[in-house]
Amino acid sequence: MLHHFTLTFSAGVDQGLSALAIASRIPGSDFTVEDQGVAVSGEFAVHFSREAESMTDALDSAREQVLEAFPEAQVVAMDVSEEPPVQGMVDDIAKLVLHACKRFGSVDDAQAWLSTPNPELDGLTPKALMVDAEGRLRVSRLLVPLTKKGPL
């Protein structure tokens, strides 16, 4: 079962550490770090979309994942609403669309690519896959090589 939740950590890390810097230290890809990174309070929040048999298993594995990167961190709050963090999802989709626009040179060309079934995505359209974190990751991985190598 897919579980959605947020864990907030108090960390022994520098204030002002960016969300990207935090995310790059945490292994895995089924999470997003809140945009502000480490707040003035020394806390940071991580949103997870985690497959697990139970919420307890999901929480335990997520906590361990963060502690691997930040051994001094302690969980200070959790939100187990079971709803995906919409803002993070919207931000991720917007970034992918902007990346596609830059890659293809126009909104129309990006929209055409996003709406065309792609054999590397099991015949699905990139747009259809962007509804969950795993799908957005697949689309992102497909766009990155396109940026480096040129069109398919």
C-alpha positions in Angstrom: 0.0 0.0 0.0 1.2 3.5 -0.8 1.5 5.8 2.2 1.9 9.6 2.1 3.3 11.3 5.2 5.6 14.1 6.3 8.4 13.8 9.0 9.9 16.9 10.5 13.4 16.6 11.9 15.4 18.7 14.3 18.9 18.4 12.9 22.4 19.2 14.0 23.1 20.8 10.7 23.7 24.3 9.5 20.8 26.7 9.3 20.1 27.7 5.8 21.1 24.4 4.3 19.0 24.3 1.1 16.3 21.7 0.3 18.5 20.5 -2.6 21.5 20.0 -0.3 19.4 18.1 2.1 17.8 15.9 -0.6 21.1 15.1 -2.2 22.4 13.6 1.1 19.3 11.4 1.7 19.4 8.1 -0.2 16.4 7.1 -2.3 13.9 9.0 -4.5 10.4 8.6 -2.9 10.5 11.9 -1.1 10.7 15.7 -1.4 12.2 18.2 1.0 10.3 21.3 1.9 11.5 24.3 -0.1 12.9 26.3 2.7 15.5 23.6 3.6 16.7 24.0 7.2 14.6 26.6 8.9 15.9 29.1 11.5 14.7 26.7 14.1 17.1 24.1 12.8 14.3 21.9 11.5 13.5 20.5 8.1 10.5 18.5 6.7 10.5 15.6 4.3 7.4 14.5 2.5 7.4 10.7 1.6 5.3 8.6 -0.8 6.3 5.1 0.5 5.2 1.6 -0.5 4.9 -0.5 2.6 2.7 -3.1 4.2 1.8 -0.8 7.1 2.1 2.8 8.0 4.5 1.8 10.8 6.8 0.1 8.4 6.7 3.1 6.1 7.5 5.5 9.0 10.3 3.4 10.3 12.0 3.0 7.0 11.7 6.7 6.2 13.1 7.7 9.5 16.1 5.3 9.0 16.6 6.7 5.5 17.0 10.3 6.8 19.1 9.2 9.8 21.5 7.5 7.4 22.3 11.0 6.0 21.8 13.0 9.2 22.7 10.7 12.2 22.1 13.5 14.7 18.6 14.3 13.4 15.5 13.6 15.6 11.9 13.3 14.5 10.0 16.2 16.1 6.7 16.0 14.2 4.8 13.9 11.8 1.8 14.3 9.6 0.3 11.0 8.5 -2.7 12.4 6.6 -2.3 9.7 3.9 -2.8 12.4 1.3 0.0 13.3 -1.0 1.6 16.7 -0.5 -0.1 18.5 -3.3 2.2 21.5 -3.4 5.3 19.3 -3.8 3.6 17.4 -6.6 2.5 20.6 -8.4 6.0 22.0 -8.1 7.6 18.8 -9.5 5.2 18.8 -12.4 5.8 22.5 -13.1 9.5 21.9 -13.1 9.2 19.0 -15.6 7.0 21.1 -17.9 9.4 24.0 -17.8 12.3 21.6 -18.5 10.4 20.2 -21.5 9.7 23.7 -22.7 13.4 24.6 -22.5 14.4 21.3 -24.1 12.0 21.6 -27.0 12.2 25.3 -27.5 8.5 26.1 -27.3 5.4 25.4 -25.2 3.7 23.8 -28.2 6.6 21.4 -28.9 6.9 20.5 -25.2 3.1 19.9 -25.0 3.3 17.7 -28.1 6.1 15.6 -26.5 4.3 15.4 -23.2 1.1 14.2 -25.0 2.7 11.6 -27.3 2.9 8.0 -26.3 6.5 7.1 -25.7 7.9 3.5 -26.1 10.5 4.2 -23.3 7.5 4.8 -21.0 5.8 1.6 -21.9 3.8 3.3 -24.6 2.3 5.8 -22.1 2.4 9.6 -22.5 4.8 11.5 -20.2 1.9 13.6 -19.1 0.0 10.6 -17.9 2.9 9.4 -15.8 3.4 12.7 -14.0 0.6 12.0 -11.5 2.9 10.2 -9.1 6.4 10.5 -7.9 7.7 7.4 -9.6 6.2 8.5 -12.9 7.7 12.0 -12.6 11.1 10.4 -12.0 10.8 8.3 -15.1 9.8 11.4 -17.2 12.7 13.4 -15.7 15.2 10.6 -16.5 13.9 10.6 -20.0 14.2 14.4 -20.4 17.8 14.5 -19.0 19.3 12.3 -21.7 17.3 14.2 -24.3 18.9 17.4 -23.1 22.4 16.0 -23.4 22.0 13.9 -26.6 19.4 15.7 -28.7 16.0 14.5 -29.9 14.9 10.9 -30.0 
